[in-house]
C-alpha cells in the first residue's frame, strides 16, 4: 500500500512539472517509468492499469491526485 501511495505521489509530482510533453498521457508514461518505482511496482502495472484509471477519471494537466484509504486489491489466499 505504501508503494502505491509513493507511485501516485510520483505521478502527481511529475504531472505537476511543466515538462514539454505532448499531452497528459506522455506525462503519465514518464511517471510510470520514474526511477523511484521499484521492479515490483513496474511488474504490477499491467494489472493495476494506473494510466488507464487516471484517464478514465478525466485527469487533466492542471489537476492533482491523492489516494485515500486504498484497498488491498487482493482477496485472501491470492
N, CA, C and O atoms as a DFTB+ gen file, in Angstrom:
312 C
 N C O
     1  1       0.826      -1.186       0.000
     2  2       0.000       0.000       0.000
     3  2       0.869       1.248       0.000
     4  3       0.572       2.207      -0.713
     5  1       1.941       1.250       0.790
     6  2       2.811       2.419       0.842
     7  2       3.466       2.668      -0.507
     8  3       3.660       3.814      -0.913
     9  1       3.807       1.576      -1.205
    10  2       4.434       1.742      -2.516
    11  2       3.461       2.372      -3.503
    12  3       3.854       3.210      -4.315
    13  1       2.192       1.972      -3.436
    14  2       1.206       2.530      -4.345
    15  2       1.027       4.026      -4.094
    16  3       0.898       4.808      -5.036
    17  1       1.019       4.414      -2.833
    18  2       0.926       5.833      -2.492
    19  2       2.148       6.566      -3.022
    20  3       2.036       7.683      -3.527
    21  1       3.320       5.936      -2.909
    22  2       4.541       6.531      -3.438
    23  2       4.437       6.712      -4.945
    24  3       4.854       7.739      -5.482
    25  1       3.885       5.724      -5.621
    26  2       3.713       5.800      -7.066
    27  2       2.791       6.957      -7.434
    28  3       3.106       7.756      -8.316
    29  1       1.669       7.039      -6.763
    30  2       0.740       8.131      -7.061
    31  2       1.348       9.493      -6.728
    32  3       1.099      10.475      -7.427
    33  1       2.130       9.549      -5.679
    34  2       2.816      10.794      -5.349
    35  2       3.765      11.166      -6.484
    36  3       3.850      12.328      -6.883
    37  1       4.467      10.175      -6.991
    38  2       5.361      10.412      -8.126
    39  2       4.610      10.888      -9.350
    40  3       5.067      11.783     -10.061
    41  1       3.455      10.288      -9.595
    42  2       2.647      10.709     -10.739
    43  2       2.193      12.151     -10.566
    44  3       2.256      12.948     -11.501
    45  1       1.732      12.480      -9.354
    46  2       1.312      13.860      -9.085
    47  2       2.478      14.811      -9.286
    48  3       2.328      15.863      -9.908
    49  1       3.634      14.442      -8.763
    50  2       4.812      15.303      -8.891
    51  2       5.169      15.512     -10.351
    52  3       5.369      16.644     -10.792
    53  1       5.249      14.431     -11.095
    54  2       5.668      14.548     -12.485
    55  2       4.629      15.242     -13.351
    56  3       4.986      15.960     -14.285
    57  1       3.363      15.041     -13.060
    58  2       2.345      15.728     -13.851
    59  2       2.237      17.199     -13.490
    60  3       1.698      17.989     -14.265
    61  1       2.737      17.573     -12.331
    62  2       2.693      18.988     -11.956
    63  2       3.886      19.762     -12.505
    64  3       3.887      20.993     -12.487
    65  1       4.893      19.058     -12.989
    66  2       6.033      19.725     -13.598
    67  2       5.632      20.325     -14.934
    68  3       4.739      19.816     -15.612
    69  1       6.285      21.387     -15.299
    70  2       5.996      21.958     -16.611
    71  2       6.971      21.361     -17.626
    72  3       7.815      22.055     -18.194
    73  1       6.827      20.077     -17.829
    74  2       7.662      19.361     -18.787
    75  2       7.042      19.527     -20.163
    76  3       5.819      19.531     -20.301
    77  1       7.873      19.663     -21.169
    78  2       7.363      19.767     -22.523
    79  2       6.972      18.385     -23.012
    80  3       7.789      17.679     -23.603
    81  1       5.760      18.004     -22.775
    82  2       5.229      16.726     -23.253
    83  2       3.961      17.002     -24.030
    84  3       3.275      17.993     -23.780
    85  1       3.647      16.124     -24.976
    86  2       2.523      16.350     -25.865
    87  2       1.190      16.444     -25.154
    88  3       0.396      17.333     -25.463
    89  1       0.924      15.574     -24.230
    90  2      -0.339      15.579     -23.512
    91  2      -0.163      14.879     -22.171
    92  3       0.944      14.469     -21.823
    93  1      -1.229      14.743     -21.434
    94  2      -1.159      14.134     -20.106
    95  2      -0.704      12.684     -20.197
    96  3      -0.042      12.187     -19.285
    97  1      -1.050      12.001     -21.281
    98  2      -0.629      10.615     -21.461
    99  2       0.884      10.483     -21.490
   100  3       1.438       9.537     -20.931
   101  1       1.548      11.418     -22.134
   102  2       3.010      11.402     -22.177
   103  2       3.596      11.602     -20.777
   104  3       4.577      10.954     -20.411
   105  1       3.001      12.483     -20.013
   106  2       3.488      12.737     -18.661
   107  2       3.248      11.535     -17.753
   108  3       4.082      11.219     -16.905
   109  1       2.124      10.873     -17.928
   110  2       1.867       9.664     -17.147
   111  2       2.861       8.569     -17.515
   112  3       3.324       7.831     -16.645
   113  1       3.186       8.462     -18.790
   114  2       4.202       7.486     -19.213
   115  2       5.531       7.764     -18.522
   116  3       6.203       6.843     -18.058
   117  1       5.906       9.040     -18.457
   118  2       7.150       9.413     -17.771
   119  2       7.094       9.051     -16.291
   120  3       8.072       8.556     -15.733
   121  1       5.963       9.294     -15.663
   122  2       5.817       8.987     -14.242
   123  2       5.906       7.487     -13.993
   124  3       6.520       7.054     -13.018
   125  1       5.303       6.699     -14.862
   126  2       5.333       5.248     -14.693
   127  2       6.727       4.672     -14.912
   128  3       7.037       3.585     -14.425
   129  1       7.563       5.399     -15.643
   130  2       8.939       4.947     -15.895
   131  2       9.943       5.564     -14.916
   132  3      11.149       5.364     -15.064
   133  1       9.466       6.298     -13.937
   134  2      10.343       7.000     -12.997
   135  2      11.234       6.019     -12.229
   136  3      10.812       4.915     -11.886
   137  1      12.454       6.439     -11.970
   138  2      13.427       5.592     -11.266
   139  2      13.012       5.286      -9.833
   140  3      13.474       4.299      -9.260
   141  1      12.158       6.103      -9.248
   142  2      11.726       5.893      -7.868
   143  2      10.900       4.617      -7.723
   144  3      10.791       4.058      -6.632
   145  1      10.323       4.164      -8.827
   146  2       9.480       2.974      -8.794
   147  2      10.341       1.721      -8.825
   148  3      11.256       1.605      -9.640
   149  1      10.046       0.798      -7.944
   150  2      10.789      -0.452      -7.878
   151  2      10.325      -1.452      -8.928
   152  3       9.312      -1.246      -9.596
   153  1      11.071      -2.525      -9.063
   154  2      10.741      -3.555     -10.041
   155  2       9.383      -4.192      -9.743
   156  3       8.625      -4.502     -10.662
   157  1       9.081      -4.385      -8.459
   158  2       7.787      -4.981      -8.108
   159  2       6.627      -4.075      -8.530
   160  3       5.554      -4.560      -8.888
   161  1       6.850      -2.758      -8.488
   162  2       5.808      -1.820      -8.924
   163  2       5.584      -1.920     -10.425
   164  3       4.444      -1.993     -10.884
   165  1       6.660      -1.924     -11.181
   166  2       6.521      -1.960     -12.632
   167  2       5.938      -3.283     -13.110
   168  3       5.240      -3.319     -14.123
   169  1       6.213      -4.363     -12.399
   170  2       5.639      -5.660     -12.778
   171  2       4.123      -5.664     -12.603
   172  3       3.413      -6.347     -13.341
   173  1       3.631      -4.913     -11.640
   174  2       2.195      -4.887     -11.354
   175  2       1.418      -3.920     -12.261
   176  3       0.187      -3.909     -12.232
   177  1       2.106      -3.127     -13.048
   178  2       1.440      -2.118     -13.871
   179  2       0.396      -2.699     -14.818
   180  3      -0.667      -2.109     -15.011
   181  1       0.697      -3.850     -15.407
   182  2      -0.254      -4.386     -16.394
   183  2      -1.581      -4.763     -15.737
   184  3      -2.624      -4.717     -16.390
   185  1      -1.558      -5.134     -14.461
   186  2      -2.797      -5.466     -13.757
   187  2      -3.467      -4.249     -13.135
   188  3      -4.694      -4.172     -13.079
   189  1      -2.664      -3.299     -12.669
   190  2      -3.224      -2.140     -11.970
   191  2      -3.788      -1.099     -12.916
   192  3      -4.760      -0.417     -12.589
   193  1      -3.182      -0.975     -14.087
   194  2      -3.662      -0.052     -15.115
   195  2      -3.825       1.382     -14.584
   196  3      -4.874       2.004     -14.753
   197  1      -2.780       1.880     -13.949
   198  2      -2.830       3.229     -13.363
   199  2      -3.112       4.295     -14.415
   200  3      -3.930       5.187     -14.189
   201  1      -2.444       4.210     -15.556
   202  2      -2.641       5.215     -16.603
   203  2      -4.081       5.200     -17.108
   204  3      -4.698       6.254     -17.260
   205  1      -4.608       4.022     -17.363
   206  2      -5.970       3.905     -17.859
   207  2      -6.988       4.393     -16.825
   208  3      -7.989       5.020     -17.171
   209  1      -6.718       4.097     -15.561
   210  2      -7.624       4.522     -14.494
   211  2      -7.674       6.036     -14.397
   212  3      -8.755       6.618     -14.301
   213  1      -6.512       6.679     -14.421
   214  2      -6.479       8.140     -14.341
   215  2      -7.126       8.770     -15.570
   216  3      -7.791       9.800     -15.460
   217  1      -6.936       8.163     -16.732
   218  2      -7.589       8.665     -17.936
   219  2      -9.107       8.526     -17.822
   220  3      -9.849       9.417     -18.233
   221  1      -9.559       7.418     -17.268
   222  2     -10.991       7.188     -17.082
   223  2     -11.616       8.283     -16.223
   224  3     -12.727       8.736     -16.499
   225  1     -10.907       8.705     -15.188
   226  2     -11.435       9.743     -14.303
   227  2     -11.236      11.147     -14.857
   228  3     -11.601      12.127     -14.207
   229  1     -10.666      11.255     -16.041
   230  2     -10.549      12.556     -16.700
   231  2      -9.418      13.425     -16.178
   232  3      -9.540      14.650     -16.151
   233  1      -8.316      12.805     -15.762
   234  2      -7.178      13.578     -15.270
   235  2      -6.711      14.557     -16.344
   236  3      -6.524      14.188     -17.503
   237  1      -6.528      15.790     -15.940
   238  2      -6.029      16.825     -16.839
   239  2      -4.727      17.383     -16.279
   240  3      -4.378      17.154     -15.121
   241  1      -4.030      18.111     -17.117
   242  2      -2.695      18.604     -16.783
   243  2      -2.666      19.482     -15.541
   244  3      -1.654      19.504     -14.840
   245  1      -3.724      20.197     -15.249
   246  2      -3.728      21.127     -14.109
   247  2      -4.285      20.503     -12.829
   248  3      -4.515      21.212     -11.850
   249  1      -4.503      19.186     -12.826
   250  2      -5.089      18.508     -11.668
   251  2      -4.030      17.818     -10.825
   252  3      -2.921      17.548     -11.287
   253  1      -4.391      17.541      -9.585
   254  2      -3.541      16.786      -8.678
   255  2      -4.321      15.554      -8.228
   256  3      -5.552      15.568      -8.195
   257  1      -3.603      14.499      -7.886
   258  2      -4.234      13.234      -7.493
   259  2      -3.790      12.871      -6.089
   260  3      -2.617      13.000      -5.740
   261  1      -4.736      12.418      -5.291
   262  2      -4.422      11.898      -3.972
   263  2      -5.257      10.637      -3.762
   264  3      -6.421      10.576      -4.159
   265  1      -4.661       9.659      -3.149
   266  2      -5.372       8.413      -2.883
   267  2      -5.608       8.302      -1.385
   268  3      -4.672       8.365      -0.587
   269  1      -6.850       8.138      -1.024
   270  2      -7.219       7.994       0.380
   271  2      -7.762       6.595       0.622
   272  3      -8.634       6.123      -0.108
   273  1      -7.252       5.944       1.633
   274  2      -7.721       4.630       2.054
   275  2      -7.814       3.617       0.912
   276  3      -8.888       3.073       0.655
   277  1      -6.701       3.361       0.229
   278  2      -6.745       2.384      -0.860
   279  2      -6.992       0.989      -0.315
   280  3      -6.567       0.655       0.791
   281  1      -7.672       0.192      -1.092
   282  2      -7.908      -1.199      -0.708
   283  2      -6.695      -2.045      -1.040
   284  3      -5.809      -1.619      -1.781
   285  1      -6.663      -3.229      -0.495
   286  2      -5.540      -4.123      -0.747
   287  2      -5.534      -4.683      -2.154
   288  3      -4.482      -5.061      -2.668
   289  1      -6.702      -4.739      -2.784
   290  2      -6.784      -5.219      -4.141
   291  2      -6.624      -6.715      -4.287
   292  3      -6.441      -7.219      -5.395
   293  1      -6.691      -7.425      -3.184
   294  2      -6.462      -8.861      -3.248
   295  2      -7.323      -9.551      -2.194
   296  3      -7.388      -9.128      -1.040
   297  1      -7.963     -10.596      -2.616
   298  2      -8.743     -11.367      -1.651
   299  2      -7.806     -12.323      -0.913
   300  3      -6.701     -12.576      -1.394
   301  1      -8.202     -12.849       0.213
   302  2      -7.310     -13.779       0.929
   303  2      -6.885     -14.949       0.052
   304  3      -7.637     -15.412      -0.806
   305  1      -5.689     -15.405       0.283
   306  2      -5.109     -16.560      -0.416
   307  2      -4.839     -16.309      -1.891
   308  3      -4.905     -17.241      -2.693
   309  1      -4.536     -15.066      -2.266
   310  2      -4.255     -14.840      -3.686
   311  2      -2.771     -14.746      -3.950
   312  3      -2.358     -14.558      -5.094
